[in-house]
Amino acid sequence: MKKLIRHPFHLVTPSPWPLITSISALCLTTAGVMYMHRYFYSGFFLLYGLCLLIASLSLWWRDVIREATFEGMHTIVVQRILRIGFLLFILSEVMFFVSFFWAFFHSSLAPAIQIGGIWPPHGIAAFSPWGVPLLNTYLLLYSGITITIAHYSLLAGNFDSTLSSVFFTILLGVIFTCIQFYEYYTATFTIADGIYGSVFYLATGFHGFHVLIGTIFLCICFIRFWYGHFTKQHHVGFECAIWYWHFVDVVWIFLFLTIYWWGSL
């Protein structure tokens, strides 16, 4: 007779989603390279890989939500491990932006003779930091306040205030994304205009992509709040969304101070 061993850890049952997600990511990246080289039907395969990746991730996260909310598998120890794992994920994202800032300072502190020895390079009309960039800064900072209010409202058991604060944070994120699209639309330079265009669009565009992902993250949390998945004691998913949003806020402050303000002097 086997002895029953009790422990606070979650032994995950075999799942097909890691393998399917890996294959989906491989299809997406391969199709992306094919699309850049203008292969026939590469656009179709790119869309197929994206849809397959979204579907596999959605089903994988559905299982995780079921294990946490309905099966009670996420004990206090598991919750702590999930928080540590997400913090490590954010740290890896920080390294992405470190590389972008490194490229920016490498090119701007000692401009090469090929770009005229000046920064911004000759012919580049940099954005004024006191227009659209400053407005987006206000939007993100205010969204950081609203998402913090949502967290403290949840801890106090005020779910109505939590829902309204999360909704306003989502709205501010959508407005930020729309304004950034407008900024790109009115820009006088493109990503192909030398090192300045490459660094500007990679850094701000990658940040904009994070804002979009963070907005979707909060939308999912809003739906889960609506269905009563989160409680005062158990809301790891919402905590991760808050950390991710604050990470986006902090990165934007550095982008505003370096690329927009200092880079346009």
N, C-alpha and C positions, 0 to 999 in steps of 0.2 A: 504494500500500500504506500503510495507516494505521499510524502509530507508536504502539506500546503505551506508555502513560503509567502509571507505578506511583506510587501515593500511599497514605497511611495512612488515608484517609477512606472512609466507607461511603456510596456512592451508592445510595440506596434505590430499589428498583424501584417502578413504579406500583402503588398499593394502593387498593382500594375502601373500606377501613375508615375513613379520616378523614371521607369524605362520609357514609357510613352512620352513623357515630357522631354526627356533627353533627345529622343528621335525627332520630336516636333521642333525643338530648338536647332537641331542639326539641319532639318529641312528649311527652316526659316533663314539661317545664316547662309546656307548654300545657295538658296534662291536669291538672297540679297546680293551676293557676289555675281551671280548670273545676270541679275537685273542691271547691275552697274556696268557690265560688259555687253549689254543689249542682246542677250540671247533670246531666241524666239520662245514665246510662252513663259518667259521668266516672271512676268508680272502675275500671271495666274498662279504659278507655283509659290511666289512670295505671299500672295493672299491666302493660298491654301495652308502654307506653313504657319502663318499668323493665326488663322482661325483654329487650326489644330492645336497650337500652343495655348491659346486662350481657353479652348474647350477642356484640354487636359488639366490645366492649372485650376480651372473652376471646379472640376470634379474632385480634384485632389483637395482643394480648400474646403469643399463641401464635406468631405469625409473628416477633415480636421475639426470643423465646426460641430459636426455630429458627435465626435468623440469628446469634445470639450463641453458641449451644452447639454446633450441628452444622455450620454453614457458615463459622465463623471470621471473620465480618464485623466483629466488635467488637475492633478493634485497640486498642493502648494509647492512641492519640489519641482514638479514639471513646469509650473508657471514660472518659477525662478529661472529654470534652464531656458525656457522660451524667451524670456526677457534678455538673458545674456546672449543668446543666439542672435536676436534682432539687433542688439547693440553692436555686435561684431559685424553684422551686415551693414549697418550705418557707417561703421568705421571703414569698411571696404569702399563705400560710396564716397567717403571723404577723400580717399586716395585718388579716385577719379578726378575730383576737382583740384587736388593738389597738382596733378599733372597739367591741368589747364592753366592754373595760375603760374606754374613753373614756366610753361611756354610763353605766357604773357610777359612775365618779368625778364625772361631771357632775351626776348626780342625788343622790349621797350627800354630797359635800362641801358643797353648798349646797342642801339640800332645799327644794323649792318649797312655797309656802303651801297649795297644793292637796292636798298629802299630809301636812299638819300641821306642816311645818317640822322634822320629825325623821326619822332613819334608823336602823333600818328604819321604814317608815310605821306609823302606828297600826293595830292589828289584825293585823299580820303577826308570826307566831311564827317567828323565824329559827331555822335549825338550829344546834345546838351543834357547834362545830368539833372537839370532843374525843371525838366518838362515831364515827359512820359516816365522816365526811370524813377523820378522822385515820387510820382503818383503811385507807381507800382510798389515802391518801398512802403508808402503809407498803407496800402492795401494789405501787404503781407504782414506788416507789424500789427495792424489791427486784427487780422485773422489769427495771429498768435495769441492775442488777448482773448478773442472769442473762444478759441479752442481750449484755453486754460480755464475760462469760466465754465465751459462744458464739463471739464474734468472735475472741478471742485463742486459743481452742482450734482454730478453723479455721486461723489463721495458723501454729499449731504442728503442724498435720497430724493433730490428734486429733479425728476425725470423730464418734466415739462421744460424747465430751463435748459436741461441738457440737450433736448431735441432742438429747441430754438437756436441755441448757440452753435451746435453742429451745423444746422441749416445755414446760418449766416456765414460760417467759415467756408462751407462749400460754395456759397454764392460769391464770396470774395475771391476764392480760387478761380472760379469760372470767369469773373470779370478780369482778373489778372491775366489769364491766358488769352482772352479776347484782345486786351490792350497790347499784349506782346505781339500778337499776330498783326495788329495794326502798325506797330513799330517796325516790324519786318517789311510790311507792305510799303511803307513810306521811306525806307532806307535808301540812301543813294549809292550804296555799295553792296556787294554780294559776298558769299563765302569763297568765291573764286578770286577775289581781289586781294591777293597776296596774303602775307602772314597776319595782317590786322583783321581782314575779313574772316580768315580761318579761325583765329583765336576767339574773335567776338561771337561768331555764330555757334561755334562748338560749345563755348562756356555758357552763354546765355540760353542757347537752344537746349543743351543738356539739362540745364536748370529748369527750363520751361517744361521739359518732358517729366521731370521729377514733380513739378507742381501738378501736372495732369494726373500722374500716378497717385499722388497724395490726395487729390480731389476724388478720384475713384475709390481710393481706400476709405475716405470719410463717407462717401455715399453708401458703401457697403456697411459701414458701422451704423449709419443712420437707419438703414433697413433693419439691421439686427436689433437696434434699440426699439424700433417699432414693433418687432416680434418678441421683445422681452428676453433677448439672449444674454444681456449684460446685467450684472448686479453690482452692488457697492463693493462686494468682496471679490468678484470674479469678472474682470473685464480686461484681460491681457491684450486682446485684439485692439481694443480702443486705446490702450496705453501705447501700443506700438504705433498706431496711427498718429497719436499726439507727438511722440518722439520724432517720427518721420517728418511731420509738418514743421516742428521747431527746427529740425535740421535744414529744411528748405529755407526757412526764414533766415537763419544765420548765414547760410551760403549766399543768399541774395544780398545781405548787407556787405559782405566782402566783395561781391561782384560790383555793387554800386560804388563802393569806395575806390576800387582799383580800376576796373575797366571803364566805367562810366565817368567818374569824377577825376581821379588821378590820370587816367589815360587820355583825357580830353584837354588837359592843361597845356 
